[in-house]
């Protein structure tokens, strides 16, 4: 996949939302989220949505991160397909690359 834009690499732990359907997310580290927001807030769509390309392990996909005003960081949703392919477990650190 071709990468345009700026790359951000970080380690984070996935977590599961307690509400209906139990979505899985990664909260971006605050320093990374602040840098992205400083540089790309103008490009956000509704509800703080920002299009990105994400990569975990060998899996790479086009998605979006969402700014969560309660956590004051972006959230990267993790699809079931990616979780299964990369054997992602809740609470275990993994390396994430995103391109904005």
C-alpha positions in Angstrom: 0.0 0.0 0.0 1.3 3.4 -0.9 1.9 5.8 2.1 1.3 9.5 1.8 1.6 11.9 4.7 3.4 11.7 8.0 4.1 8.4 9.8 3.5 8.0 13.5 4.8 4.9 15.3 3.9 4.0 18.9 3.2 1.2 21.3 -0.2 0.9 23.0 -2.6 -1.6 24.6 -5.9 -2.4 23.0 -9.1 -2.2 25.1 -12.7 -3.0 24.7 -15.6 -0.6 25.1 -18.1 -1.7 27.9 -21.2 -0.6 25.9 -23.3 -2.4 23.4 -21.4 -4.3 20.7 -18.1 -4.0 22.7 -16.0 -2.3 20.1 -12.2 -2.6 20.4 -9.9 0.4 20.3 -6.4 1.6 20.8 -6.0 5.0 22.5 -3.1 6.9 20.9 -0.5 8.2 23.3 -1.2 11.8 24.4 2.0 13.2 22.8 1.3 11.5 19.5 -2.4 12.6 19.6 -1.4 16.2 20.4 1.1 16.4 17.5 -1.5 15.0 15.1 -4.2 17.3 16.3 -1.8 20.3 16.1 -0.9 19.4 12.5 -4.2 18.0 11.1 -7.2 19.3 13.1 -8.2 21.4 10.0 -8.6 18.1 8.1 -10.9 16.4 10.6 -14.4 15.6 9.5 -17.5 15.3 11.7 -17.0 14.2 15.3 -13.2 14.6 15.1 -12.8 11.9 12.4 -9.5 11.9 10.6 -8.7 9.5 7.8 -5.5 7.4 8.2 -3.7 4.3 7.0 -2.9 1.9 9.9 -0.5 -1.0 10.2 -0.2 -3.6 13.0 2.1 -6.6 12.3 1.6 -7.5 8.6 -1.9 -6.1 8.4 -2.4 -2.7 6.8 -5.7 -1.0 6.2 -7.4 2.3 5.5 -9.5 3.6 8.4 -10.0 6.6 10.6 -9.1 7.8 14.0 -11.7 9.6 16.1 -10.9 12.3 18.7 -12.4 11.5 22.0 -13.0 14.6 24.0 -13.3 12.7 27.3 -10.0 10.9 27.0 -8.4 13.8 25.1 -6.8 11.6 22.5 -7.6 9.8 19.3 -9.1 6.3 19.2 -8.1 3.8 16.5 -10.9 1.2 16.1 -9.8 -2.4 15.6 -11.9 -4.5 13.3 -12.5 -8.2 14.2 -10.7 -9.2 11.0 -7.5 -7.4 12.1 -7.7 -8.6 15.6 -8.0 -12.2 14.4 -5.2 -11.9 11.7 -2.8 -10.4 14.2 -3.9 -12.4 17.2 -4.5 -9.1 19.2 -5.3 -9.5 22.9 -6.8 -6.9 25.2 -4.2 -5.3 27.4 -1.1 -6.5 25.6 1.2 -3.9 24.1 1.6 -3.8 20.4 3.4 -1.6 17.9 1.1 0.6 15.7 2.0 2.6 12.6 -0.4 5.2 11.2 0.0 7.5 8.3 -2.0 10.8 8.3 
